[in-house]
Amino acid sequence: MKEALEQVVKKLDAGIAANEREENVLKRVSLNRYLAQDTLLDILSPERLDFDYFLDEYTQILYSKYYLPPLLAKWLLFLKEYKFECRLLYSTEERRKVYFQRELVKVRGFFIRNRQFCQYYYSNRTEEDACIFTGNNPSDGLFAGKLARLFPIVNAGCFVAAAVIANEEYGRFLQKRLFTCLDVNNKKDPKAGWNANEIDLVEQIMVQHAGGTTIVNGKPATQKFLIEEAKKYYGVELKNWEQLAQKIKNRPGDPLSYHKRIMDEYRRRQDLLLDQNFDQQRKKIKRF
């Protein structure tokens, strides 16, 4: 029976892996949910499971503590993921963050309420197995409703063990999504700055305006438009830009001194680059 069960689990894992190609997340999770549900119903069907044999206490413990919880956990996790993705659909980032936190509180509450069970289940102790993982611990009441109707043979201990596994995975999933959300919100785009004085910036804008290369609505941009854009881009105030522009025009000698310094620096760097290229090429020349 164990070998047959392993084959069914392999088939389930292969189906889940194949569903990963589905781009629609709701459809993918739905497919996985019903795939896991059909697998469980198949395992617990009369054709595969001898109910008289299942009445044996050792067999009940074997299935309820070891075989079924990981499979039930997959099914429970897909139920949670479907609800999760539905809530996130078309939600704002702020609402998503609140939902992540609320769900994490629920997961934490589950482990607090079931801490004694978790301690026993994780310890691999066995003295209470007959009370927890057999028909002595029926699912009526604790897991009444859809779970009990779908899997009537499964006892409450098996359901709680499955919920422990599912909530562990769901909690990690929630933390990852929450931290990703926080990182995205805290991540700031790089901000440009201006490293010279304001009069140099106004001079650059005047040269840009005179060139007429910036077009707005099919027409050359006005000087005022370029000033406003520079304020936003560099984060500067430029309150008295008109007076600064007048100062530039009234400079003695060359009014565009900043522009001249830029051109001189450009020529210096070009000359330096040419010298470096010449030295590199000279090293490649073979000596005879």
C-alpha positions in Angstrom: 0.0 0.0 0.0 2.9 2.3 0.8 4.3 1.9 -2.8 0.9 2.7 -4.3 0.6 5.7 -2.2 4.0 7.0 -3.2 3.1 6.6 -6.9 -0.1 8.7 -6.3 2.0 11.4 -4.6 4.5 11.5 -7.5 1.6 11.9 -9.9 0.2 14.7 -7.8 3.6 16.5 -7.7 4.0 16.1 -11.5 0.6 17.6 -12.0 1.4 20.6 -9.8 4.6 21.1 -11.6 2.8 21.0 -15.0 0.3 23.6 -13.7 3.1 26.1 -13.1 3.1 26.9 -16.8 -0.4 28.5 -16.3 0.1 32.3 -16.2 -3.3 33.0 -14.7 -2.5 32.7 -11.0 -6.2 32.1 -9.9 -6.6 29.4 -12.6 -3.3 27.8 -11.5 -4.2 27.6 -7.9 -7.7 26.3 -8.7 -6.2 23.5 -10.8 -3.8 22.6 -8.0 -6.6 22.7 -5.4 -8.8 20.2 -7.2 -5.9 18.1 -8.2 -4.9 17.7 -4.6 -8.6 17.1 -3.6 -9.1 14.4 -6.3 -5.9 12.7 -5.2 -7.1 12.6 -1.5 -10.5 11.2 -2.6 -8.7 8.6 -4.7 -6.5 7.5 -1.8 -9.5 7.3 0.6 -11.8 5.6 -1.9 -13.2 2.2 -1.1 -11.5 0.8 -4.2 -8.1 1.7 -2.9 -8.6 1.6 0.9 -10.0 -1.4 2.7 -12.2 0.2 5.4 -12.1 -3.0 7.5 -8.4 -2.9 7.4 -8.4 0.8 8.2 -10.2 0.0 11.5 -6.9 -1.4 12.8 -5.5 1.1 15.3 -1.9 0.9 13.9 -3.1 1.6 10.4 -5.2 4.6 11.5 -2.1 6.1 13.2 0.1 5.4 10.2 -2.3 7.2 7.8 -3.5 9.9 10.2 0.0 10.9 11.5 2.3 10.2 8.6 0.7 9.5 5.3 -2.3 11.9 5.0 -1.2 15.2 6.7 1.3 16.3 4.0 -1.3 15.6 1.3 -4.1 17.4 3.2 -1.7 20.2 3.9 -1.2 20.7 0.1 -5.0 20.9 -0.3 -5.4 23.3 2.6 -2.6 25.5 1.4 -4.1 25.8 -2.1 -7.4 26.8 -0.5 -5.6 29.6 1.4 -3.6 30.7 -1.6 -6.8 31.0 -3.7 -8.5 33.2 -1.1 -5.2 35.1 -0.8 -4.9 35.8 -4.5 -8.6 36.8 -4.8 -8.2 39.4 -2.0 -5.1 40.8 -3.7 -6.7 41.1 -7.1 -7.0 44.8 -7.9 -6.0 45.8 -4.4 -3.8 48.8 -3.6 -0.3 48.3 -2.1 -1.5 49.6 1.2 -4.5 47.2 1.4 -2.2 44.4 0.4 0.2 45.2 3.3 -2.7 45.3 5.8 -4.0 41.9 4.5 -0.5 40.3 4.8 -0.2 41.5 8.4 -3.8 40.3 9.3 -3.2 36.9 7.8 0.1 36.6 9.7 -1.7 37.4 12.9 -4.1 34.5 12.1 -1.2 32.1 11.5 0.4 33.2 14.8 -2.9 32.7 16.6 -3.2 29.1 15.2 0.2 28.1 16.6 -0.5 29.7 19.9 -3.9 27.8 20.2 -2.3 24.5 19.2 1.1 24.9 20.9 0.6 21.7 22.9 -0.3 19.7 19.9 2.6 21.1 18.0 5.0 20.2 20.8 3.8 16.6 20.8 3.7 16.3 17.0 7.2 17.8 16.5 8.7 15.6 19.3 7.8 12.3 17.4 6.4 11.0 20.7 3.9 8.1 20.3 2.3 7.5 23.7 -0.8 9.6 22.9 -1.2 8.6 19.3 -4.1 6.3 20.0 -6.1 9.2 21.5 -5.1 11.8 18.9 -4.7 10.0 15.5 -7.5 7.4 15.6 -11.3 7.3 15.6 -11.1 8.1 19.3 -10.6 11.7 18.2 -13.4 12.2 15.7 -13.5 15.2 13.5 -17.1 16.1 14.4 -17.3 19.5 16.0 -13.7 20.6 15.4 -13.8 20.1 11.7 -17.5 19.8 10.9 -18.7 20.9 7.6 -17.0 20.7 4.3 -13.8 19.0 5.5 -15.7 16.3 7.4 -18.1 15.7 4.5 -15.2 15.4 2.0 -13.0 13.2 4.1 -15.3 11.5 6.7 -12.7 8.8 7.5 -10.1 11.4 8.6 -9.9 12.1 12.3 -9.3 15.5 14.0 -5.7 14.8 14.8 -4.9 14.3 11.1 -6.6 17.5 10.2 -4.7 19.5 12.9 -1.4 17.9 11.8 -2.2 19.0 8.2 -3.1 22.5 9.3 0.2 22.7 11.2 2.1 21.9 8.0 0.0 24.1 5.8 0.2 27.1 8.2 4.0 26.8 8.4 4.2 27.0 4.6 1.6 29.7 4.4 3.3 31.8 7.1 6.6 31.7 5.2 4.8 32.6 2.0 3.1 35.6 3.8 6.4 36.9 5.3 8.1 36.7 1.9 5.3 38.6 0.2 5.1 41.2 3.0 8.8 41.9 3.1 8.8 42.2 -0.7 6.0 44.7 -0.5 7.9 46.7 2.2 11.1 46.7 0.1 9.2 48.0 -2.9 7.6 50.8 -0.9 10.9 51.8 0.8 12.9 51.6 -2.4 13.5 55.1 -3.7 14.3 56.0 -7.3 17.8 57.6 -7.7 17.6 61.4 -7.5 19.7 63.7 -9.6 21.4 66.7 -8.0 23.2 69.8 -9.2 26.9 70.1 -8.0 27.6 73.6 -9.2 26.0 77.0 -8.3 22.6 78.2 -9.4 24.0 80.8 -11.9 25.8 78.0 -13.7 22.6 76.0 -14.0 20.8 79.0 -15.4 23.6 79.5 -17.9 23.2 75.9 -19.0 19.5 76.3 -19.4 20.0 79.5 -21.5 22.3 77.6 -23.8 19.7 74.8 -24.1 17.0 77.3 -24.8 19.1 79.1 -27.5 19.7 75.8 -29.2 16.0 75.2 -29.6 16.5 71.4 -29.3 13.9 70.8 -26.6 10.4 70.5 -28.1 7.1 70.8 -26.2 3.8 70.2 -28.1 5.7 70.6 -31.4 7.2 73.9 -30.5 10.6 74.9 -29.0 10.4 75.0 -25.2 10.3 78.4 -23.5 13.0 79.4 -21.1 10.5 79.4 -18.2 9.5 75.8 -19.0 13.1 74.6 -19.0 13.6 76.4 -15.7 10.6 74.7 -14.1 11.8 71.3 -15.4 15.3 71.9 -14.0 13.8 72.7 -10.6 11.9 69.4 -10.5 14.8 67.3 -11.9 17.6 68.7 -9.8 15.6 69.6 -6.7 16.7 73.3 -6.7 14.7 76.4 -6.1 16.1 79.0 -8.6 13.8 81.7 -7.1 15.7 84.6 -8.8 16.5 82.9 -12.0 15.6 86.0 -14.1 18.0 88.2 -12.1 20.7 85.4 -12.5 20.1 85.4 -16.3 20.5 89.1 -16.4 23.8 88.8 -14.5 25.0 86.3 -17.0 24.3 88.7 -19.9 26.1 91.6 -18.2 29.3 89.6 -17.4 32.5 91.3 -18.5 34.3 89.3 -21.2 32.7 86.0 -22.1 29.2 85.9 -20.6 29.0 82.1 -20.9 32.0 81.4 -18.7 30.5 78.2 -17.3 29.8 76.9 -20.8 33.3 77.8 -21.8 34.7 75.9 -18.8 32.7 72.8 -19.8 34.0 72.9 -23.3 37.6 73.4 -22.1 37.2 70.4 -19.7 35.7 68.4 -22.6 38.7 69.2 -24.8 41.1 68.3 -22.0 39.6 64.9 -21.4 39.5 64.2 -25.2 43.2 65.1 -25.4 43.9 62.9 -22.4 42.0 60.0 -24.0 43.8 60.4 -27.3 47.2 60.3 -25.4 46.2 57.2 -23.6 45.1 55.5 -26.8 48.3 56.5 -28.4 50.3 55.0 -25.6 48.3 51.8 -25.8 48.8 51.5 -29.5 52.5 52.3 -29.2 52.9 49.3 -26.7 51.4 47.0 -29.4 54.0 48.0 -31.9 56.5 45.2 -32.4 60.2 46.1 -32.1 62.5 44.5 -34.7 
